[in-house]
């Protein structure tokens, strides 16, 4: 099958996680519009299936829970005209060797360039963007509309605050991507109006500490809401403060004003939030400049390798709060 031939069945693979999957949604949308007769299948981890459940461009959702035999039994009856490997690791390459497909697409991860950036601080990445790198390898154009957020369980009855509020996203997969507790408390005290804390079960102890030491008690939803409910609160917020984490991409998908705290990672790794080309939402990226140790990893660490954690300690948190407060009606 030639690449120029319209595909009838497409498999897109991205196992995890929230932000990474959201950044693949423009590919699905543009594929569906370019090839309206094609069946689009997606493969992801079971924990993230909700990100696809209400997507009108997806025909089949396949989930992986660790059982390869069950996965192959589910996928082997299909012949995929296009296999889009948007995860690109050993597992997806092994899957490629086992599945019946005609044309294979993937994208450049530039791991050597990332290694150079981490270990020598030599930045050859330029304006690298993972979602735009997808389109650079595909015979379809990007429509400029940003990521989609079709969640299965928006909860209009979530008891959020009345009026305007700011969502403070506590979580990050690695501790060096998350601001220290005293700095987060400084943000809570500096923000005007209601503040909503969002995060998973891992952030519950942090949220409890913040609640205990906060004079203006925020609304704490950490560990209490599913993905859809959390997305609903982000959708209704006047502004969002987030780290380099999945909910940062949820906020971008809803075109929300946002302040992003960058710690040990940098936007050059390709995961800067993707907004629609015509977006007018203000976005503030905070990065501590002039640190010889940053970035110290393309992912993150449990603790700062230098023990000073300057990449998060030295942000101007008062300026962040002033910037967000100007956005509030």
C-alpha positions in Angstrom: 0.0 0.0 0.0 1.4 3.4 -1.0 1.4 6.2 1.7 -0.7 8.4 -0.6 -3.5 5.8 -0.7 -6.4 6.7 1.7 -6.2 4.3 4.7 -9.3 2.4 5.7 -8.1 1.3 9.2 -5.5 3.1 11.4 -4.0 2.1 14.7 -2.5 4.9 16.9 -0.5 3.7 19.9 0.3 5.9 23.0 0.2 4.0 26.2 0.5 6.9 28.7 0.2 9.3 30.3 -2.4 12.1 30.6 -0.5 14.9 28.9 1.2 12.7 26.3 -2.1 11.3 25.2 -3.8 14.7 25.0 -1.0 15.7 22.7 -1.9 12.9 20.3 -5.5 14.0 20.0 -4.8 16.6 17.2 -3.4 13.7 15.1 -6.7 11.7 15.5 -8.8 14.7 14.7 -6.8 15.6 11.6 -6.8 12.0 10.4 -10.5 11.8 10.8 -11.1 15.0 8.8 -8.5 14.0 6.1 -9.8 10.4 5.8 -13.5 10.5 6.9 -14.0 6.9 5.7 -11.2 5.4 7.9 -11.7 3.5 11.1 -9.4 4.9 13.8 -8.3 2.6 16.6 -6.3 3.8 19.6 -4.3 1.7 22.0 -3.5 2.9 25.5 -3.2 1.7 29.0 -6.5 0.9 30.7 -6.0 3.7 33.3 -6.1 6.3 30.5 -9.0 5.0 28.4 -11.2 7.7 29.7 -9.2 10.2 27.7 -10.6 8.6 24.5 -14.1 7.5 25.5 -16.1 10.5 24.3 -13.8 11.4 21.4 -16.0 11.5 18.3 -13.1 10.6 16.0 -12.2 7.3 17.6 -14.0 4.1 16.5 -12.3 1.5 18.7 -10.4 1.8 22.0 -8.0 -1.0 22.9 -6.5 -1.1 26.3 -3.4 -2.7 27.8 -3.2 -3.9 31.4 0.0 -6.0 31.2 -1.4 -9.1 29.5 0.3 -9.3 26.1 -1.5 -12.5 25.1 -4.9 -10.9 25.6 -3.8 -7.8 23.7 -2.5 -9.8 20.7 -5.7 -11.9 20.7 -7.7 -8.7 20.5 -5.6 -7.0 17.8 -4.5 -9.9 15.6 -7.8 -10.2 13.7 -7.2 -6.7 12.3 -5.1 -5.6 9.4 -4.1 -1.9 9.9 -3.3 0.1 6.9 -1.4 2.6 9.0 0.4 1.9 12.3 1.1 5.2 14.1 3.7 4.6 16.9 3.5 7.8 18.9 5.1 6.2 22.0 8.1 4.7 20.3 9.8 2.4 22.8 10.8 -1.2 22.9 7.3 -2.4 23.6 5.7 -0.5 20.7 8.5 -1.8 18.4 7.8 -5.3 19.5 4.1 -4.7 18.9 4.9 -3.5 15.5 6.7 -6.8 14.7 3.7 -8.8 15.9 0.8 -6.9 14.3 -0.4 -7.0 10.7 0.1 -3.5 9.2 1.1 -2.0 5.8 2.6 1.4 6.6 4.5 2.4 9.7 4.8 6.0 11.1 6.7 7.2 14.2 8.5 10.4 15.1 11.9 11.6 16.2 12.4 11.6 20.0 15.9 13.1 19.7 17.2 11.2 22.7 20.8 12.0 21.9 20.0 15.7 21.7 18.2 15.5 25.0 21.2 13.7 26.5 23.5 16.5 25.3 21.1 19.1 26.8 21.0 17.4 30.2 24.7 16.4 30.4 26.5 19.3 28.6 23.8 22.0 28.6 24.2 22.2 24.8 20.8 22.9 23.4 20.3 21.7 19.9 16.6 21.1 20.3 15.4 24.5 19.0 11.7 25.0 19.1 11.1 21.2 19.2 7.5 20.3 19.9 6.4 16.7 20.3 2.9 17.1 18.8 4.3 19.1 15.8 6.9 16.4 15.4 4.1 13.9 14.9 2.7 15.9 12.0 6.1 16.4 10.4 6.2 12.6 9.8 2.6 12.3 8.6 1.1 13.1 5.1 -1.5 15.3 6.7 -1.4 18.9 7.9 -1.9 20.2 11.4 -5.1 22.3 11.6 -3.8 24.5 14.4 -6.7 23.8 16.7 -4.7 22.4 19.6 -5.5 19.3 21.7 -9.0 17.9 22.4 -10.4 17.1 25.8 -13.4 14.8 25.5 -13.9 13.4 28.9 -16.5 10.8 29.7 -17.6 12.1 33.1 -17.8 15.8 33.5 -19.5 16.4 36.8 -21.6 19.6 36.8 -22.6 18.8 40.3 -19.0 18.9 41.7 -19.3 21.3 44.6 -16.8 23.9 43.3 -16.6 27.5 44.6 -19.1 30.1 43.6 -17.8 32.6 41.2 -14.2 33.0 40.0 -11.4 30.6 41.3 -7.9 29.6 40.5 -6.9 25.9 40.2 -3.5 25.1 41.8 -2.3 21.8 40.5 -0.1 20.2 43.1 1.0 17.0 41.5 4.0 16.1 39.3 5.3 12.7 38.6 8.8 13.6 40.0 9.4 15.7 43.0 12.0 17.9 41.2 9.1 19.0 38.9 7.0 20.1 41.9 7.4 23.3 43.9 8.3 22.9 47.6 5.4 23.0 50.1 6.4 26.4 51.6 6.4 27.9 48.1 3.0 26.5 47.3 1.7 27.9 50.5 3.1 31.3 49.5 1.1 31.0 46.3 -2.1 30.2 48.1 -1.6 33.2 50.4 -0.8 35.4 47.5 -3.7 34.5 45.2 -6.9 36.5 45.5 -10.3 34.8 45.6 -11.0 31.1 45.9 -8.2 28.5 45.3 -8.9 24.9 44.4 -6.2 22.3 45.0 -6.1 19.4 42.5 -3.9 16.3 42.6 -3.9 12.5 43.0 -3.7 10.4 46.1 0.0 11.0 46.2 -0.6 14.7 46.9 -3.0 14.1 49.8 -0.4 14.6 52.5 0.9 17.7 50.8 -2.6 19.1 50.5 -3.2 18.3 54.2 -0.1 20.3 55.2 -1.2 23.2 53.0 -4.6 23.2 54.5 -3.2 23.1 58.1 -0.9 26.1 57.5 -3.1 28.2 55.2 -4.9 31.2 56.6 -7.2 31.5 53.6 -8.3 27.8 53.4 -8.4 26.6 49.8 -10.9 23.9 48.6 -9.0 20.6 48.7 -10.0 18.1 46.0 -6.7 16.1 46.0 -7.4 12.4 45.8 -11.1 12.9 45.7 -12.0 13.3 42.1 -11.5 11.3 38.9 -10.0 12.6 35.8 -13.2 13.9 34.3 -14.3 15.7 37.5 -10.9 17.3 37.8 -11.1 18.4 34.2 -14.5 19.9 34.9 -13.0 22.1 37.6 -10.1 23.2 35.4 -12.6 24.0 32.6 -14.5 26.3 35.0 -11.5 28.1 36.4 -10.5 31.7 35.8 -6.8 30.7 35.8 -4.6 27.6 36.4 -1.2 27.3 38.1 0.5 24.1 37.2 3.8 22.3 37.0 5.1 20.3 34.0 2.5 17.7 34.3 -0.6 16.2 32.8 -3.2 18.7 34.0 -1.1 21.5 32.4 -2.1 19.9 29.1 -5.7 19.6 30.2 -5.7 23.4 30.9 -4.3 24.0 27.4 -6.9 21.8 25.8 -9.6 24.0 27.5 -7.7 27.2 26.4 -7.3 28.4 30.0 -5.0 31.2 31.2 -2.2 29.5 32.9 1.1 30.0 34.8 3.5 27.1 34.4 6.3 26.4 37.0 9.2 24.7 35.3 11.7 22.9 37.6 14.3 20.5 36.5 12.8 20.1 33.0 12.7 22.6 30.2 10.2 23.4 27.4 12.9 22.4 24.8 12.2 18.7 25.6 9.0 19.2 23.5 6.2 19.1 26.0 5.4 22.8 26.2 1.5 23.1 26.4 0.0 23.3 22.9 -2.7 26.0 22.6 -4.8 26.6 19.5 -3.0 28.9 17.0 -5.7 31.5 17.4 -5.7 31.4 21.2 -5.6 34.6 23.2 -5.3 33.0 26.6 -2.3 34.5 28.4 0.3 32.0 29.4 3.3 32.6 31.8 6.2 30.2 31.7 8.4 30.6 34.8 12.0 29.2 34.5 14.9 30.1 36.7 17.6 31.3 34.3 21.4 31.0 34.7 21.5 27.7 36.6 24.4 25.5 35.4 22.6 22.4 36.7 19.4 22.8 34.8 18.0 20.7 33.2 19.3 17.8 35.3 17.1 15.2 33.8 14.7 14.9 30.9 12.2 13.3 33.3 13.0 14.1 36.9 14.3 12.9 40.3 12.9 12.2 43.7 15.2 14.8 45.2 17.4 17.5 43.8 20.8 16.1 42.9 22.5 19.3 44.1 20.3 19.4 47.3 19.6 23.2 46.8 16.6 22.9 44.5 17.3 26.3 43.1 15.2 25.6 40.0 12.1 25.7 42.1 13.1 27.7 45.1 14.2 30.8 43.2 11.0 31.5 41.2 9.5 34.8 41.9 6.3 33.5 43.4 5.0 36.9 44.4 5.2 38.0 40.7 3.4 34.8 39.8 0.5 35.7 42.1 0.4 39.3 40.9 0.2 38.0 37.3 -2.6 35.6 38.1 -4.5 38.2 40.2 -4.6 40.5 37.2 -6.5 37.9 35.3 -9.3 37.6 37.9 -12.5 39.6 37.2 
